[in-house]
């Protein structure tokens, strides 16, 4: 028999009551009156869990033609998407970290877990991917119409921008999934196109950029991650327009050989040190566990303190071996090597100090 899933228990939940921002019936000018509680649910925000109590209001005037119309709180609806436990601020943060900061899914998971840790809240890696997919859906639904005549006239003016500076970027939530491509004007920040594609072939890229080309606005330049299909599509649509590689992607590709060498160095360090370090840490933990809580003579207490110091050094070495990096400028192998070198210097200094203290005084 399948066990019923236990509801999640939240600590330090903030209760918030929401009512419509509109208090007067727009039809008959009668004060609105509460008629029902529309929803009660817990939403996880970046500021902690919130117990949302959403109250609905109606016009009490029986002769009002809109008396059955329900009025809701826009702030309550904006707190979280329908059916989502995590708030909209969490969804936006995930999208910002992925698209603007170029963090990987695992990096976003670690950062978000750290933000929620003070509230004793956790989330899975799979949930992070769902949140990013929700952000992509919002992005596709919210991108502004590109046929706005006022915007087009303002962009085309030589005194302002004089044309479009296009940014073409593709983000894949996870390998095997569709890629969302964003096309935006860098000068105005306006999203011109946001589409999911299953292929990055040249013809697909041309179809993606076709609505932008149909705007019939001058294109000053294009910035992309320099995929061959993107370069060919841009060259065919705007043959005389400068096409620049995104600096992040350029530096990442330029430093890839160094990162690959750093990764192999890191693996070699782990292979050399990891097994001995685990055995030593296990032995130290066993020695420290023995006699815990019992009174012992000063000599044994001093030895125990020394073992604790060595255990702390072992923990520091383990952290050094597990340091993470990020292209293009953070190298975990170099950082781990530097940390181990500092630990070695500290141990040598500790050894010299111990020898001096053990030498008999004249």
C-alpha positions in Angstrom: 0.0 0.0 0.0 1.4 3.4 -1.0 2.0 5.7 2.0 0.5 9.1 1.9 3.0 11.9 1.5 3.5 13.9 4.6 2.9 17.7 4.2 6.0 19.8 4.5 6.4 21.6 7.8 7.8 25.1 7.7 9.3 27.0 10.6 9.0 30.7 11.3 6.3 31.2 8.7 5.1 34.8 8.1 1.4 35.2 7.7 0.2 37.8 5.1 -3.4 38.7 4.4 -4.2 40.1 1.0 -7.3 42.0 -0.2 -8.0 43.7 -3.5 -6.3 47.0 -4.1 -9.6 48.3 -5.4 -12.1 49.0 -2.6 -15.0 50.7 -4.6 -17.1 49.0 -7.2 -16.3 50.7 -10.5 -19.8 50.2 -11.7 -22.0 51.6 -8.9 -19.4 53.1 -6.6 -20.5 50.9 -3.6 -17.8 49.8 -1.2 -16.7 46.2 -1.9 -17.3 43.5 0.7 -15.4 40.3 1.5 -17.3 37.2 0.4 -14.7 34.3 0.4 -11.2 33.3 1.0 -9.9 32.5 -2.5 -6.7 30.6 -1.4 -4.5 29.7 1.5 -1.1 28.4 0.7 2.6 28.6 1.7 5.0 30.3 -0.7 8.7 30.1 -0.4 10.4 33.4 -1.1 13.9 34.7 -0.8 12.9 36.3 2.5 11.5 33.0 3.9 8.3 31.1 3.8 5.1 33.1 3.6 1.6 31.9 4.5 -0.6 33.6 1.9 -4.3 34.2 2.8 -6.0 35.7 -0.3 -9.4 37.2 0.3 -11.9 37.9 -2.5 -14.3 40.8 -2.6 -17.6 41.5 -4.4 -20.1 44.3 -4.7 -22.9 43.9 -2.1 -25.3 45.9 -4.2 -28.0 43.5 -5.4 -28.9 45.8 -8.3 -25.4 46.2 -9.6 -24.9 44.5 -12.9 -21.4 43.4 -11.9 -22.3 42.1 -8.4 -21.0 38.6 -9.2 -17.6 39.9 -10.4 -14.8 38.8 -8.1 -12.0 41.3 -7.2 -8.6 39.9 -6.3 -5.3 41.2 -5.0 -2.7 41.9 -7.7 0.0 41.7 -5.1 -1.1 38.2 -4.0 -1.2 37.0 -7.6 2.2 38.4 -8.2 3.8 36.7 -5.3 3.9 33.3 -7.0 2.9 31.6 -10.2 -0.3 29.4 -10.0 0.6 25.9 -8.7 4.1 26.9 -7.7 5.5 26.6 -4.1 8.5 28.9 -4.8 7.8 32.6 -5.2 8.2 34.7 -8.3 11.3 36.3 -6.8 13.0 32.9 -6.7 12.0 32.2 -10.3 13.5 35.6 -11.4 16.7 35.0 -9.5 17.2 31.6 -11.2 16.7 33.2 -14.6 19.0 36.0 -13.8 21.8 33.7 -12.6 21.4 31.5 -15.7 21.0 34.1 -18.4 22.9 37.1 -17.1 25.6 35.5 -14.9 26.0 32.4 -17.1 25.9 30.1 -14.0 25.5 26.4 -14.6 22.5 24.5 -13.2 24.6 23.1 -10.4 26.0 26.5 -9.5 22.5 28.0 -9.4 21.4 25.1 -7.2 24.2 25.7 -4.7 23.7 29.5 -4.6 19.9 29.1 -4.1 20.4 26.5 -1.4 22.7 28.8 0.4 20.1 31.6 0.2 17.4 29.4 1.7 19.6 27.7 4.3 18.9 30.3 7.0 15.2 29.4 6.8 15.9 25.6 7.1 14.6 25.3 3.5 15.9 23.0 0.8 15.2 22.4 -2.9 16.4 19.8 -5.4 18.4 20.2 -8.5 15.3 19.1 -10.5 13.2 21.9 -8.9 15.8 24.5 -10.1 15.4 23.2 -13.6 11.6 23.5 -13.3 12.0 27.1 -12.0 14.2 28.0 -15.0 11.7 26.5 -17.4 9.0 28.7 -15.7 11.3 31.7 -16.2 11.7 30.9 -19.9 7.9 30.6 -20.3 7.4 34.0 -18.7 10.1 35.5 -20.9 8.4 34.1 -24.0 5.0 35.4 -22.9 6.2 38.8 -21.7 8.4 39.9 -24.6 7.0 43.2 -26.0 5.4 43.4 -29.4 8.0 44.5 -32.0 5.6 46.4 -34.1 5.3 49.4 -31.7 5.5 52.4 -34.0 6.6 54.8 -31.2 9.5 52.5 -30.2 10.5 51.9 -33.8 10.6 55.7 -34.5 12.6 56.3 -31.4 15.1 53.6 -32.2 15.6 54.7 -35.8 16.3 58.3 -34.8 20.0 59.2 -35.4 19.8 61.5 -32.4 19.0 58.5 -30.1 20.3 55.1 -31.1 20.2 55.2 -34.9 19.3 51.5 -35.1 19.5 48.2 -33.3 22.4 46.5 -31.6 21.3 42.9 -31.5 22.3 40.3 -28.8 21.7 36.7 -29.8 22.1 34.2 -26.9 21.0 30.5 -26.5 20.6 28.8 -23.1 20.0 25.1 -22.7 18.4 24.2 -19.3 20.1 20.8 -19.5 21.6 18.6 -22.1 19.0 16.9 -24.2 16.4 19.7 -23.7 15.4 22.4 -26.1 17.4 25.6 -26.2 15.8 28.9 -25.6 17.2 31.7 -27.8 16.8 35.3 -26.8 17.2 38.2 -29.3 17.2 41.6 -27.7 18.2 45.2 -28.5 21.2 45.9 -26.2 20.7 49.7 -26.4 17.1 49.7 -25.2 17.1 46.3 -23.4 14.0 45.3 -25.3 13.4 41.6 -25.9 12.6 41.2 -29.6 12.2 37.5 -29.7 12.3 34.5 -27.3 11.8 31.1 -28.8 12.5 27.4 -27.9 14.3 25.5 -30.7 15.3 21.9 -30.9 18.0 22.6 -33.5 20.6 25.3 -34.0 20.9 24.9 -37.8 21.4 27.9 -40.0 17.9 27.8 -41.4 16.4 27.6 -37.9 18.5 30.6 -36.9 17.3 32.6 -39.9 13.7 31.7 -39.0 14.3 32.9 -35.5 15.8 36.2 -36.7 13.2 36.7 -39.4 10.8 38.8 -37.3 13.7 41.1 -36.3 14.7 41.5 -40.0 11.0 42.3 -40.8 11.2 45.4 -38.5 13.1 47.1 -41.3 15.3 48.9 -38.8 19.0 49.7 -39.3 21.2 47.0 -37.5 24.3 48.5 -36.1 25.9 45.3 -35.0 25.3 41.8 -33.7 26.8 40.1 -30.6 26.5 36.3 -30.2 28.4 33.3 -28.9 29.9 32.8 -32.4 28.3 29.5 -33.3 28.9 28.7 -37.0 25.1 28.5 -37.7 24.6 31.9 -36.0 27.4 33.5 -37.9 26.0 32.2 -41.2 22.5 33.3 -40.5 23.6 36.8 -39.5 25.8 37.1 -42.6 22.9 36.1 -44.9 20.4 38.4 -43.3 22.7 41.4 -42.7 25.8 40.9 -44.9 27.5 44.2 -44.1 26.8 44.3 -40.4 29.7 43.8 -37.9 29.3 40.6 -35.9 31.2 40.4 -32.6 31.7 37.5 -30.3 30.4 37.8 -26.8 33.4 38.5 -24.5 32.3 35.9 -22.0 32.1 33.2 -24.7 35.3 34.4 -26.3 37.3 34.3 -23.1 35.8 30.9 -22.1 36.8 29.3 -25.4 40.3 31.0 -25.2 40.9 29.6 -21.8 39.5 26.1 -22.4 42.9 24.5 -22.9 44.1 25.9 -19.6 40.9 24.8 -17.8 41.3 21.3 -19.3 44.9 21.1 -18.0 43.8 22.5 -14.7 41.1 19.8 -14.5 43.6 17.0 -15.2 45.9 18.5 -12.5 43.1 18.5 -10.0 42.2 14.9 -10.8 45.9 13.9 -10.3 46.0 15.7 -6.9 42.9 13.9 -5.8 44.2 10.5 -6.9 47.4 11.1 -5.0 46.0 12.5 -1.8 42.4 11.5 -1.4 42.8 7.9 -0.3 45.5 8.6 2.3 43.6 11.6 3.5 40.4 9.6 4.1 42.3 6.9 6.0 44.0 9.5 8.2 40.7 11.4 8.8 39.0 8.2 9.8 41.8 7.3 12.2 41.8 10.7 13.8 38.0 10.6 14.2 38.3 7.2 15.9 41.0 8.5 18.3 39.0 11.6 19.1 35.8 9.5 19.7 37.5 7.2 22.2 37.2 8.5 25.7 34.9 11.4 24.8 33.2 12.9 27.8 35.6 11.2 30.3 38.0 13.0 32.6 41.6 12.4 31.6 45.0 13.5 32.9 46.6 16.7 31.5 49.0 14.7 29.2 46.1 12.9 27.5 44.1 16.1 27.2 47.1 17.8 25.5 47.4 14.9 23.1 43.7 15.1 22.4 44.0 18.8 21.6 46.8 18.0 19.2 44.7 15.3 17.4 41.9 17.9 17.1 44.3 20.3 15.4 45.4 17.6 13.0 41.8 16.8 12.3 41.1 20.4 11.4 44.1 20.4 9.0 42.7 17.2 7.4 39.3 18.9 6.9 41.1 21.9 5.4 42.9 19.6 2.9 39.6 18.0 2.0 38.0 21.4 1.3 41.0 22.3 -0.9 40.6 19.2 -3.0 36.9 20.0 -3.5 37.2 23.6 -4.5 35.1 24.6 -7.5 35.9 27.0 -10.3 34.3 28.8 -13.2 35.5 29.7 -16.6 37.1 31.8 -17.7 39.2 33.0 -14.8 38.6 30.7 -11.8 40.8 27.6 -11.8 40.0 25.1 -9.0 43.2 23.1 -9.5 45.4 26.2 -9.0 43.3 27.3 -6.1 43.5 23.8 -4.5 47.2 23.7 -5.0 47.7 27.1 -3.4 45.5 26.1 -0.5 47.5 22.8 0.0 50.7 24.8 -0.2 49.5 27.1 2.6 48.5 24.1 4.7 51.9 22.5 4.2 53.7 25.7 5.2 51.5 25.9 8.3 52.2 22.3 9.3 56.0 22.9 8.9 55.8 26.0 11.1 53.8 24.0 13.6 56.5 21.3 13.6 59.3 23.8 14.1 57.4 25.3 17.0 56.9 21.9 18.6 60.6 21.1 18.3 61.6 24.4 19.9 59.3 23.8 22.8 60.6 20.2 23.2 64.3 21.3 23.4 65.6 21.6 26.9 66.3 25.2 28.1 69.9 26.1 29.0 
